[in-house]
Amino acid sequence: MAEDLNVNAENLSFENELAKLRSIINGIAHRFPEQHRDDLVQEGILGLYSAIKSYNSSRGVPFEAYAVLCIKRKMYSYCSRFIKNAANYVNETAELDSGETLEEEIIDKTLMEDIFSQLRQNLSEMENNVLELYLKELSYADMSAKLSLPEKSIDNALSRIKTKLKKIFEAQN
């Protein structure tokens, strides 16, 4: 690991780093429902690419540790966007894509409504309140002030929400 501190962005090869970190990317993706794993792997690869482009060895952080952090953040951002999109999808009137039939659109919307409904039923009142504010894209500080809770409680509630959503997805398989 000490040699990692002497690495700079110019010396990093995307192919070499991907070969070293692919198992970590796949391991993180396998924590989530199967239907999202390919997308999560792609997000993880984008996170690695971003890490290579932005790595600064002068900060004293080994590249691998920095890369894993970037990979995880990119993958978790995908999950957060998915949750927000699912909620928006349920709450909005869906417009048909030119490639989708009405039946497919209805099935997709029904599935998303079912997942979102199951999630809401499995959440405590506080978690539902946090989710509602999160979907409105409020910051942790704003949610904390609005709900009179510490920011750490907000963060913990969001972690529990994501865990519960993951279990619902796994049950759908």
PAPASE-997893 format. One line per field, with one value per residue: x, y, z of N, C-alpha, C, O, CB in turn; residue number from 1. Coordinates in Angstrom, 2 decimals. Glycine has a CB too. Layout:
n_px: [X_...] $
n_py: [Y_...] $
n_pz: [Z_...] $
ca_px: [X_...] $
ca_py: [Y_...] $
ca_pz: [Z_...] $
c_px: [X_...] $
c_py: [Y_...] $
c_pz: [Z_...] $
o_px: [X_...] $
o_py: [Y_...] $
o_pz: [Z_...] $
cb_px: [X_...] $
cb_py: [Y_...] $
cb_pz: [Z_...] $
pos: [NUM_...] $
***
This chain:
n_px: [0.81_2.05_3.41_1.36_1.02_2.86_1.87_0.54_-2.08_-1.39_0.07_-1.68_-3.43_-6.41_-7.35_-5.66_-6.26_-8.98_-8.92_-7.75_-9.69_-12.17_-13.41_-14.17_-16.02_-17.95_-18.64_-19.89_-22.06_-23.45_-24.78_-27.20_-30.49_-30.84_-31.72_-30.68_-27.97_-26.19_-26.39_-25.43_-22.80_-21.80_-22.03_-20.20_-17.84_-17.72_-17.32_-14.75_-13.31_-13.66_-12.29_-9.67_-9.20_-9.36_-7.61_-5.26_-2.18_-0.74_-2.24_-1.95_-3.44_-3.95_-4.27_-6.06_-7.83_-9.01_-10.19_-12.04_-13.80_-14.80_-16.04_-18.02_-19.56_-20.52_-22.08_-23.96_-25.15_-26.48_-28.41_-29.84_-30.84_-32.45_-34.40_-35.61_-36.52_-38.30_-40.25_-41.15_-42.09_-44.25_-45.88_-46.45_-48.25_-47.69_-46.03_-46.27_-43.55_-42.30_-41.55_-42.79_-45.53_-48.94_-49.77_-47.31_-46.42_-48.42_-48.05_-45.40_-45.80_-47.64_-46.08_-44.08_-45.69_-46.60_-44.19_-43.39_-45.56_-45.37_-42.92_-43.55_-45.39_-43.75_-42.20_-41.38_-43.18_-41.47_-39.46_-40.97_-41.54_-38.96_-38.29_-40.16_-39.27_-36.71_-37.25_-38.11_-35.81_-34.45_-31.80_-29.69_-29.41_-31.63_-33.71_-33.25_-33.77_-36.46_-37.72_-36.94_-34.77_-31.56_-28.92_-27.60_-29.55_-31.25_-29.61_-29.28_-31.93_-32.35_-30.55_-31.79_-34.15_-33.18_-32.20_-34.58_-35.90_-34.23_-34.70_-37.36_-37.09_-35.58_-37.44_-39.18_-37.98] $
n_py: [-1.20_1.21_1.97_2.92_5.54_6.92_7.02_8.74_10.49_10.42_8.09_6.04_3.33_2.75_0.20_-1.55_-0.83_-1.39_-4.15_-4.86_-3.95_-4.92_-7.12_-6.01_-4.10_-5.79_-7.24_-5.32_-4.69_-7.10_-7.05_-6.03_-6.16_-8.53_-7.60_-5.06_-5.18_-5.11_-2.43_-1.23_-2.20_-0.91_1.74_1.59_1.20_3.63_5.21_4.36_5.27_8.02_8.29_7.73_9.89_12.04_11.60_12.51_12.21_13.66_14.10_12.07_9.72_6.32_5.09_2.92_2.91_5.42_5.05_2.96_4.30_6.26_4.58_3.30_5.54_6.39_4.20_4.12_6.56_6.02_4.25_5.97_7.78_5.98_5.35_7.87_8.25_6.11_6.84_9.24_8.20_6.68_8.68_10.37_10.87_8.50_8.79_7.22_5.47_5.38_2.82_1.09_-0.95_-0.33_-2.19_-3.07_-0.71_-0.28_-2.54_-2.07_0.36_-0.49_-2.37_-0.68_0.96_-0.95_-1.74_0.71_1.15_-1.08_-0.45_1.95_0.93_-0.61_1.15_3.14_5.82_8.01_7.32_7.38_10.12_11.15_10.02_11.28_13.96_13.61_12.83_15.21_16.43_17.72_18.94_17.21_18.83_20.55_18.68_17.73_20.03_20.49_18.18_18.13_16.53_14.97_15.21_12.81_10.95_11.27_10.36_7.68_6.81_6.98_5.02_2.75_2.80_2.32_-0.27_-1.64_-1.24_-2.68_-5.30_-5.60_-5.54_-7.87_-9.75_-9.57_-10.98] $
n_pz: [0.00_0.61_-1.69_-3.25_-2.53_-3.97_-6.47_-9.22_-11.02_-13.74_-14.01_-13.70_-15.02_-16.66_-17.46_-15.99_-13.34_-13.29_-13.62_-11.17_-9.34_-10.08_-8.79_-6.38_-7.22_-8.39_-6.09_-4.46_-6.10_-6.04_-3.68_-4.10_-5.69_-8.36_-10.90_-11.09_-11.05_-13.31_-14.11_-11.78_-11.73_-13.99_-13.09_-10.99_-12.43_-13.76_-11.52_-10.79_-13.01_-12.67_-10.26_-11.07_-12.75_-10.99_-8.88_-6.39_-5.35_-3.51_-1.30_0.45_0.57_-0.10_-3.45_-3.97_-1.76_-2.09_-4.61_-4.10_-2.41_-4.19_-6.05_-4.48_-3.72_-6.22_-6.96_-4.88_-5.28_-7.63_-6.63_-4.95_-6.85_-8.20_-6.29_-6.00_-8.62_-8.83_-7.01_-8.18_-10.55_-9.74_-8.73_-10.84_-13.93_-16.26_-19.36_-22.50_-23.91_-27.22_-27.90_-26.13_-25.23_-24.31_-22.42_-21.33_-20.19_-18.25_-16.65_-15.75_-14.34_-12.42_-11.04_-9.96_-8.36_-6.55_-5.32_-4.16_-2.47_-0.77_0.39_1.77_3.63_5.21_6.55_9.40_11.05_11.30_9.44_7.09_7.03_6.73_4.24_2.60_2.71_1.71_-0.90_-1.83_-2.16_-0.06_1.98_4.38_6.62_6.38_6.53_9.09_10.63_10.00_10.97_13.56_14.41_14.96_12.47_12.13_12.82_10.66_8.60_9.45_9.27_6.49_5.68_6.75_5.26_2.66_3.04_3.59_1.16_-0.52_0.43_-0.35_-3.14_-3.46_-2.69_-4.80_-6.80] $
ca_px: [0.00_2.88_3.73_0.21_1.14_3.73_1.16_-0.23_-3.12_-0.79_0.63_-2.74_-4.03_-7.79_-7.47_-4.98_-7.01_-10.24_-8.60_-7.51_-10.84_-13.43_-14.06_-14.80_-17.20_-18.95_-19.08_-20.85_-23.26_-24.18_-25.57_-28.46_-31.30_-30.19_-32.08_-29.96_-26.53_-25.43_-26.34_-24.55_-21.42_-21.45_-21.83_-18.94_-16.75_-17.65_-16.71_-13.32_-12.79_-13.63_-11.21_-8.39_-9.05_-9.29_-6.71_-4.16_-1.34_-0.17_-3.11_-1.54_-4.42_-3.65_-5.21_-7.11_-8.82_-9.73_-10.99_-13.18_-14.74_-15.45_-16.88_-19.20_-20.40_-21.19_-23.11_-25.03_-25.87_-27.42_-29.53_-30.64_-31.59_-33.47_-35.49_-36.32_-37.23_-39.42_-41.30_-41.70_-42.81_-45.52_-46.70_-46.76_-48.91_-46.63_-46.22_-45.79_-42.43_-42.73_-41.25_-43.50_-46.97_-49.74_-49.75_-46.01_-46.41_-49.30_-47.38_-44.28_-46.32_-48.23_-44.98_-43.47_-46.65_-46.59_-42.92_-43.42_-46.56_-44.77_-41.90_-44.24_-46.00_-42.69_-41.45_-41.96_-43.67_-40.30_-38.82_-41.84_-41.33_-37.62_-38.37_-40.92_-38.40_-35.61_-37.75_-38.23_-34.41_-33.98_-30.51_-29.78_-29.61_-33.02_-34.57_-33.02_-34.48_-37.90_-38.22_-36.36_-33.95_-30.15_-28.60_-27.23_-30.81_-31.71_-28.74_-29.63_-33.26_-32.17_-29.91_-32.82_-35.06_-32.50_-32.17_-35.94_-36.17_-33.46_-35.43_-38.57_-36.64_-35.19_-38.68_-39.81_-37.29] $
ca_py: [0.00_2.40_2.38_3.64_6.96_7.51_6.95_9.94_10.21_10.13_6.74_5.05_2.78_2.34_-1.25_-2.21_-0.58_-2.12_-5.56_-5.00_-3.59_-5.47_-7.98_-5.12_-3.54_-6.88_-7.57_-4.30_-4.83_-8.31_-6.79_-5.45_-7.07_-8.97_-6.81_-3.78_-5.41_-4.63_-0.97_-0.88_-2.47_0.20_2.91_1.37_1.43_5.09_5.72_4.09_6.21_9.31_8.24_7.82_11.26_13.06_11.20_13.41_11.46_14.55_14.14_11.00_8.64_5.31_5.14_1.91_3.38_6.52_4.48_2.24_5.31_6.84_3.53_3.15_6.74_6.40_3.15_4.51_7.65_5.37_3.74_7.13_8.25_4.98_5.54_9.10_8.02_5.22_7.64_10.15_7.39_6.31_9.86_11.10_10.14_8.05_8.93_6.03_5.52_4.88_1.40_0.30_-1.09_0.13_-3.26_-3.03_0.51_-0.51_-3.52_-1.38_1.32_-1.27_-2.93_0.41_1.35_-2.01_-1.65_1.92_0.93_-2.00_0.29_2.86_0.13_-1.17_2.22_3.79_7.17_8.88_6.97_7.92_11.57_11.38_9.68_12.35_15.13_13.20_12.86_16.63_16.82_18.58_18.56_16.61_19.91_20.99_17.61_17.73_21.17_20.33_17.07_18.27_15.33_15.16_14.78_11.39_10.20_11.33_9.44_6.32_6.50_6.73_3.70_1.73_2.84_1.63_-1.70_-2.16_-1.26_-3.81_-6.52_-5.66_-5.93_-9.28_-10.55_-9.52_-11.95] $
ca_pz: [0.00_0.66_-3.05_-3.79_-2.23_-4.98_-7.73_-9.57_-12.01_-15.05_-14.01_-13.50_-16.24_-16.39_-17.61_-14.86_-12.10_-13.39_-13.35_-9.73_-8.51_-10.60_-7.80_-5.39_-7.88_-8.47_-4.73_-4.02_-6.93_-5.66_-2.47_-4.56_-6.51_-9.59_-12.08_-11.09_-10.91_-14.47_-14.01_-10.66_-12.15_-14.87_-12.24_-10.30_-13.39_-13.92_-10.28_-10.90_-14.01_-12.01_-9.27_-11.78_-13.27_-9.94_-7.80_-6.06_-4.40_-2.50_-0.12_1.35_0.61_-1.10_-4.57_-3.86_-0.78_-2.74_-5.70_-3.52_-1.94_-5.38_-6.61_-3.61_-3.82_-7.52_-6.94_-3.97_-5.95_-8.55_-5.82_-4.52_-8.02_-8.50_-5.32_-6.36_-9.89_-8.57_-6.36_-9.18_-11.53_-9.13_-8.48_-12.06_-14.99_-17.15_-20.79_-23.19_-24.83_-28.53_-28.00_-25.13_-25.42_-23.18_-21.41_-20.65_-19.37_-17.10_-15.79_-15.10_-13.37_-11.34_-10.26_-9.19_-7.32_-5.55_-4.58_-3.35_-1.44_0.21_1.13_2.70_4.71_6.05_7.19_10.58_10.75_11.13_8.17_6.04_7.00_6.16_2.82_1.94_2.57_0.84_-2.27_-2.20_-2.32_1.01_2.54_5.70_7.59_6.28_7.07_10.53_11.21_9.80_11.79_14.91_14.65_14.58_11.12_12.18_12.79_9.27_7.86_9.86_8.71_5.06_5.55_6.99_4.11_1.55_3.37_3.42_-0.28_-1.06_0.77_-1.21_-4.47_-3.41_-2.61_-6.11_-7.68] $
c_px: [0.85_3.23_2.58_0.32_2.02_3.08_0.49_-1.16_-2.53_-0.29_-0.43_-3.31_-5.43_-7.93_-6.84_-5.78_-8.35_-10.01_-8.40_-8.79_-12.17_-14.14_-14.74_-16.08_-18.30_-19.50_-20.11_-22.16_-24.09_-24.94_-26.98_-29.22_-30.66_-30.49_-31.34_-28.44_-25.72_-25.29_-25.39_-23.08_-20.95_-21.19_-20.51_-17.74_-16.60_-17.01_-15.20_-12.68_-12.65_-12.49_-9.85_-8.16_-8.83_-8.30_-5.56_-3.33_-0.78_-1.02_-2.82_-2.51_-4.04_-4.71_-6.36_-8.21_-9.66_-10.67_-12.22_-14.23_-15.50_-16.43_-18.17_-20.13_-21.17_-22.32_-24.27_-25.82_-26.88_-28.64_-30.43_-31.46_-32.71_-34.67_-36.31_-37.12_-38.43_-40.57_-41.96_-42.54_-44.19_-46.44_-47.11_-47.55_-47.84_-47.00_-45.62_-44.56_-42.92_-42.51_-42.02_-44.99_-47.68_-49.70_-48.43_-45.92_-47.25_-48.65_-46.23_-44.78_-46.92_-47.15_-44.34_-44.40_-46.65_-45.33_-42.96_-44.42_-46.02_-43.72_-42.56_-44.84_-44.96_-41.89_-42.17_-42.45_-42.51_-39.60_-39.65_-41.65_-39.98_-37.65_-39.09_-40.04_-37.22_-36.04_-37.98_-36.84_-33.94_-32.63_-30.73_-30.07_-31.06_-33.98_-34.47_-33.81_-35.99_-38.50_-37.73_-35.60_-32.50_-29.91_-28.23_-28.48_-31.39_-30.93_-29.08_-30.97_-33.14_-31.49_-30.92_-33.80_-34.45_-32.45_-33.54_-36.31_-35.44_-34.18_-36.69_-38.19_-36.27_-36.41_-39.40_-39.19_-37.82] $
c_py: [1.27_2.89_3.15_5.13_7.67_7.51_8.30_9.59_9.85_8.69_5.65_4.62_2.28_0.82_-1.99_-2.04_-1.32_-3.60_-5.80_-4.85_-4.16_-6.33_-7.15_-4.54_-4.59_-7.24_-6.58_-4.47_-6.03_-8.17_-6.32_-6.44_-7.31_-8.07_-5.48_-3.96_-4.89_-3.11_-0.53_-1.12_-1.33_1.47_2.79_1.62_2.92_5.74_5.51_5.06_7.61_9.38_8.39_9.26_12.29_12.75_12.18_12.74_12.34_14.62_12.99_9.85_7.61_5.30_4.15_2.35_4.51_5.97_3.76_3.22_5.92_5.84_3.39_4.35_6.78_5.37_3.54_5.69_7.09_4.88_4.88_7.67_7.28_5.15_6.77_8.91_7.11_5.99_8.59_9.39_7.02_7.52_10.63_10.23_9.79_8.30_7.71_6.34_4.95_3.38_0.52_0.22_-0.58_-0.91_-3.25_-1.83_0.32_-1.49_-2.86_-0.43_0.59_-1.85_-1.85_0.87_0.33_-1.93_-0.43_1.78_0.00_-1.28_1.18_2.11_-0.40_-0.11_2.72_5.18_8.12_8.59_7.48_9.44_11.91_11.11_10.79_13.58_14.83_13.26_14.29_17.27_17.84_18.06_17.90_17.67_20.39_19.95_17.58_18.85_20.97_19.26_17.12_17.01_15.65_14.64_13.30_10.52_10.18_10.33_7.98_5.90_6.20_5.39_2.58_1.66_2.07_0.12_-2.33_-2.23_-2.43_-5.13_-6.69_-6.10_-7.42_-10.19_-10.59_-10.55_-13.33] $
c_pz: [0.00_-0.73_-3.70_-3.57_-3.25_-6.36_-7.99_-10.72_-13.37_-15.14_-13.89_-14.84_-15.89_-16.44_-16.43_-13.57_-12.12_-13.10_-11.85_-8.91_-8.99_-9.56_-6.71_-5.97_-7.95_-7.09_-4.20_-4.79_-6.50_-4.35_-2.83_-5.44_-7.88_-10.79_-12.15_-11.10_-12.09_-14.43_-12.90_-11.01_-13.07_-14.07_-11.48_-11.19_-13.66_-12.69_-10.29_-11.88_-13.39_-10.99_-9.94_-12.24_-12.17_-8.82_-7.64_-4.97_-3.30_-1.24_0.85_1.49_-0.46_-2.21_-4.39_-2.88_-1.38_-3.82_-5.15_-3.01_-3.11_-6.00_-5.79_-3.72_-5.13_-7.54_-6.03_-4.52_-6.93_-7.78_-5.36_-5.67_-8.35_-7.57_-5.68_-7.64_-9.69_-7.95_-7.36_-10.20_-11.01_-9.04_-9.73_-13.02_-16.00_-18.60_-21.46_-24.01_-26.15_-28.65_-27.02_-25.47_-24.19_-22.06_-20.62_-19.72_-18.11_-16.13_-15.04_-14.02_-12.17_-10.44_-9.39_-8.08_-6.19_-4.68_-3.65_-2.21_-0.35_1.05_2.18_3.89_5.69_6.79_8.43_10.16_10.49_9.81_6.99_5.90_6.36_4.65_2.04_1.70_1.65_-0.63_-2.77_-2.32_-1.29_1.50_3.90_6.75_7.57_6.84_8.59_11.20_11.14_10.73_13.24_15.32_14.31_13.15_11.08_12.17_11.39_8.44_8.19_9.27_7.22_4.82_5.76_5.82_2.94_1.80_3.16_1.94_-0.94_-0.77_-0.07_-2.61_-4.51_-3.36_-3.95_-7.06_-7.51] $
o_px: [0.44_3.35_2.81_-0.23_1.93_3.70_-0.05_-1.04_-3.12_-0.24_-0.11_-3.62_-5.61_-8.54_-7.42_-5.95_-8.80_-10.81_-8.84_-8.96_-13.20_-15.37_-15.78_-17.11_-19.45_-20.69_-21.09_-23.24_-25.32_-25.68_-27.85_-28.65_-30.04_-29.60_-31.37_-27.71_-24.67_-24.22_-24.63_-22.22_-19.83_-20.24_-19.78_-16.74_-15.48_-16.26_-14.45_-11.62_-11.64_-11.80_-8.98_-7.05_-8.18_-8.16_-4.96_-3.73_-0.39_-0.58_-3.38_-2.41_-3.82_-5.90_-7.51_-9.39_-10.88_-11.82_-13.31_-15.43_-16.72_-17.52_-19.27_-21.34_-22.34_-23.40_-25.43_-27.01_-27.99_-29.78_-31.66_-32.64_-33.80_-35.82_-37.54_-38.27_-39.47_-41.73_-43.18_-43.58_-45.18_-47.65_-48.02_-47.52_-47.17_-48.13_-44.57_-44.51_-43.84_-43.19_-41.91_-45.60_-47.07_-49.61_-48.44_-45.42_-46.84_-48.71_-46.09_-44.24_-46.74_-47.28_-44.09_-43.95_-46.70_-45.40_-42.59_-44.16_-46.19_-43.64_-42.17_-44.81_-45.26_-40.99_-43.40_-42.17_-42.56_-39.20_-39.09_-41.60_-39.88_-37.11_-38.65_-40.07_-36.78_-35.27_-38.02_-36.71_-33.14_-32.35_-31.80_-30.86_-31.65_-34.94_-35.48_-34.44_-36.71_-39.62_-38.08_-35.77_-32.23_-30.60_-28.50_-28.47_-31.96_-31.50_-29.15_-31.13_-33.76_-31.81_-30.92_-34.23_-35.13_-32.63_-33.65_-36.97_-35.99_-34.26_-37.05_-38.87_-36.59_-36.40_-40.15_-39.83_-37.35] $
o_py: [2.29_4.10_3.95_5.91_8.89_7.96_8.92_8.53_9.04_8.13_4.46_5.45_1.49_0.23_-2.95_-2.99_-1.82_-4.23_-6.81_-5.53_-3.90_-6.28_-7.55_-4.49_-4.31_-7.52_-6.98_-4.41_-5.99_-9.08_-6.23_-7.44_-6.43_-7.81_-4.82_-2.97_-4.29_-2.57_0.43_-0.33_-0.84_2.20_3.78_2.19_3.42_6.71_6.38_5.62_8.28_10.40_9.11_9.78_13.32_13.54_12.62_12.71_11.84_15.14_12.94_9.07_7.98_5.48_4.49_2.17_4.54_6.40_3.92_2.99_6.07_6.21_3.37_4.19_7.16_5.64_3.30_5.82_7.61_5.07_4.75_8.00_7.70_5.09_6.73_9.35_7.32_5.80_8.72_9.87_7.05_7.40_11.46_9.00_10.66_8.04_7.21_7.34_4.14_2.72_-0.70_1.19_-0.42_-0.56_-3.39_-1.94_0.72_-1.28_-3.05_-0.41_1.02_-1.84_-2.07_1.15_0.70_-2.05_-0.54_2.24_0.26_-1.48_1.16_2.60_-0.62_-0.44_2.73_5.64_8.93_9.53_7.96_9.97_12.84_11.89_11.17_14.17_15.70_13.70_14.54_18.47_18.71_16.86_18.00_17.46_20.62_20.29_17.44_18.62_21.23_19.40_16.25_16.49_16.52_13.73_12.61_9.46_9.17_9.56_7.15_4.76_5.25_4.69_1.59_0.57_1.27_-0.67_-3.42_-3.18_-3.10_-5.99_-7.80_-6.93_-8.13_-11.27_-11.53_-10.95_-14.25] $
o_pz: [-0.54_-0.94_-4.60_-4.35_-3.40_-7.33_-7.07_-11.32_-14.09_-16.24_-13.96_-15.69_-14.96_-15.55_-15.91_-12.81_-11.09_-12.41_-11.32_-7.90_-8.37_-9.46_-6.18_-5.30_-7.61_-6.95_-3.57_-4.20_-6.58_-3.96_-1.96_-5.88_-8.47_-11.60_-13.20_-11.14_-11.89_-14.69_-13.06_-10.63_-12.92_-14.35_-11.34_-10.76_-13.77_-12.82_-9.86_-11.60_-13.58_-10.87_-9.44_-12.13_-12.40_-7.89_-8.62_-3.81_-2.25_-0.22_1.95_2.43_-1.61_-1.93_-4.64_-3.16_-1.21_-3.92_-5.69_-3.18_-3.05_-6.41_-6.35_-3.80_-5.15_-8.07_-6.36_-4.26_-7.06_-8.22_-5.37_-5.50_-8.75_-8.01_-5.68_-7.73_-10.32_-8.32_-7.38_-10.64_-11.75_-9.24_-9.67_-12.94_-16.54_-19.02_-21.03_-24.73_-26.18_-29.43_-27.10_-25.91_-23.13_-20.88_-19.40_-18.60_-17.02_-14.91_-13.83_-12.91_-11.03_-9.21_-8.21_-6.97_-5.02_-3.46_-2.48_-1.09_0.84_2.26_3.35_5.02_6.86_7.57_8.50_9.06_9.56_9.11_6.01_4.79_5.55_3.87_0.96_0.62_0.90_-1.49_-3.97_-2.55_-1.60_1.43_4.50_7.66_8.62_7.53_9.29_12.24_12.10_11.22_14.04_16.42_13.48_12.69_10.10_11.56_10.97_7.67_7.29_8.83_6.73_3.85_5.03_5.44_2.31_0.88_2.61_1.51_-1.82_-1.65_-0.46_-3.21_-5.46_-3.94_-4.23_-8.03_-8.18] $
cb_px: [-0.92_4.14_4.08_-1.07_1.70_5.04_0.11_0.71_-4.05_0.35_1.62_-3.85_-3.16_-8.75_-6.80_-3.56_-7.24_-10.87_-7.32_-6.48_-10.95_-13.16_-13.03_-13.83_-16.85_-18.33_-17.90_-20.28_-22.88_-23.23_-24.88_-28.21_-32.70_-30.62_-33.57_-30.36_-26.26_-26.10_-27.74_-24.93_-21.31_-22.55_-23.00_-18.88_-17.02_-19.06_-17.32_-13.08_-13.71_-14.98_-11.26_-8.37_-10.28_-10.66_-6.17_-4.69_-0.21_0.01_-4.58_-1.30_-5.89_-3.55_-4.49_-6.52_-8.12_-8.74_-10.16_-12.71_-14.00_-14.40_-16.13_-18.76_-19.55_-20.18_-22.49_-24.44_-24.88_-26.73_-29.00_-29.73_-30.65_-32.89_-34.93_-35.33_-36.28_-39.00_-40.71_-40.58_-42.01_-45.30_-45.97_-45.49_-50.06_-46.32_-45.57_-46.88_-41.18_-42.00_-39.81_-43.30_-47.35_-51.19_-49.95_-44.87_-46.92_-50.66_-46.85_-43.45_-47.38_-49.11_-43.92_-43.12_-48.06_-46.68_-41.71_-43.77_-47.85_-44.13_-41.03_-45.33_-46.79_-41.76_-41.23_-40.91_-44.54_-39.32_-38.64_-43.32_-41.40_-36.57_-39.10_-42.15_-37.89_-35.15_-39.05_-39.08_-34.19_-35.00_-29.57_-28.47_-28.65_-33.37_-34.17_-31.52_-34.10_-38.18_-37.81_-37.46_-34.46_-29.22_-27.46_-26.38_-31.83_-31.56_-27.25_-29.67_-34.24_-31.35_-28.76_-33.58_-35.37_-31.08_-31.71_-36.96_-35.75_-32.03_-35.80_-39.29_-35.44_-34.29_-39.62_-39.70_-35.82] $
cb_py: [0.00_2.13_1.17_3.12_7.15_6.77_5.81_11.14_11.41_11.09_6.60_5.62_1.63_2.98_-1.71_-1.64_0.93_-1.94_-5.99_-3.97_-2.11_-6.29_-8.94_-3.98_-3.03_-8.12_-7.61_-2.87_-4.96_-9.47_-5.74_-4.15_-6.49_-10.38_-6.56_-2.96_-6.88_-5.07_-0.39_-1.67_-3.85_0.44_3.08_-0.03_0.66_5.67_5.03_2.63_6.26_9.59_6.91_6.87_11.64_13.25_9.80_14.82_10.80_15.95_14.09_11.56_9.18_3.92_4.86_0.56_3.87_7.53_3.52_1.32_6.42_7.26_2.18_2.95_8.01_6.10_1.81_4.86_8.59_4.18_2.96_8.23_8.42_3.56_5.66_10.27_7.41_4.06_8.44_10.91_6.13_5.70_10.77_11.60_10.97_6.58_10.25_5.45_4.73_5.61_1.18_0.89_-2.57_0.40_-4.64_-2.98_1.71_-1.05_-4.72_-0.61_2.24_-2.39_-3.56_1.58_1.49_-3.38_-1.55_3.15_0.34_-3.21_1.14_3.63_-1.04_-1.99_3.38_3.89_7.69_8.68_5.44_7.59_12.16_10.47_8.34_12.74_15.58_11.78_12.08_17.40_17.37_18.63_19.80_15.85_21.09_21.30_16.23_17.89_22.47_19.97_15.76_18.57_14.12_14.44_15.62_11.10_10.81_12.77_9.73_6.21_7.68_7.85_3.56_2.03_4.31_2.18_-1.91_-1.28_0.07_-3.84_-6.52_-4.29_-5.06_-9.54_-9.98_-8.12_-11.95] $
cb_pz: [1.20_1.46_-3.89_-3.16_-0.84_-5.03_-7.73_-9.95_-12.15_-15.32_-12.90_-12.60_-16.84_-17.41_-18.91_-14.68_-11.91_-14.79_-14.13_-9.26_-8.45_-11.86_-7.16_-4.96_-9.31_-9.13_-3.79_-4.23_-8.42_-5.55_-1.59_-5.32_-6.69_-9.91_-12.09_-9.88_-10.74_-15.78_-13.77_-9.42_-12.89_-15.90_-11.25_-9.75_-14.72_-14.16_-9.06_-11.36_-15.25_-11.32_-8.47_-13.00_-14.07_-9.35_-8.05_-5.60_-5.13_-3.08_-0.55_2.68_0.37_-0.45_-5.88_-3.41_0.52_-3.35_-6.54_-2.37_-1.15_-6.43_-6.65_-2.16_-3.68_-8.66_-6.49_-2.60_-6.68_-9.30_-4.59_-3.95_-9.23_-8.38_-3.88_-6.54_-10.92_-7.66_-5.18_-9.90_-11.87_-7.74_-7.57_-12.73_-15.64_-16.91_-21.33_-24.07_-24.29_-29.64_-27.79_-23.74_-25.71_-23.61_-22.08_-21.67_-20.19_-17.56_-16.61_-16.14_-14.02_-11.90_-11.20_-10.12_-7.91_-6.23_-5.55_-4.22_-2.06_-0.51_0.17_1.97_4.11_5.21_6.21_11.75_11.90_12.30_8.07_6.33_8.43_6.84_2.62_2.78_3.94_1.20_-2.37_-1.15_-3.69_2.18_2.66_6.04_7.29_4.82_6.49_10.83_10.48_8.35_11.17_15.95_13.80_15.59_10.55_13.45_13.77_8.70_8.18_11.40_8.94_4.42_6.57_8.30_3.69_1.35_4.83_4.18_-0.93_-0.46_2.26_-1.25_-4.91_-2.18_-1.53_-6.72_-7.44] $
pos: [1_2_3_4_5_6_7_8_9_10_11_12_13_14_15_16_17_18_19_20_21_22_23_24_25_26_27_28_29_30_31_32_33_34_35_36_37_38_39_40_41_42_43_44_45_46_47_48_49_50_51_52_53_54_55_56_57_58_59_60_61_62_63_64_65_66_67_68_69_70_71_72_73_74_75_76_77_78_79_80_81_82_83_84_85_86_87_88_89_90_91_92_93_94_95_96_97_98_99_100_101_102_103_104_105_106_107_108_109_110_111_112_113_114_115_116_117_118_119_120_121_122_123_124_125_126_127_128_129_130_131_132_133_134_135_136_137_138_139_140_141_142_143_144_145_146_147_148_149_150_151_152_153_154_155_156_157_158_159_160_161_162_163_164_165_166_167_168_169_170_171_172_173] $
***
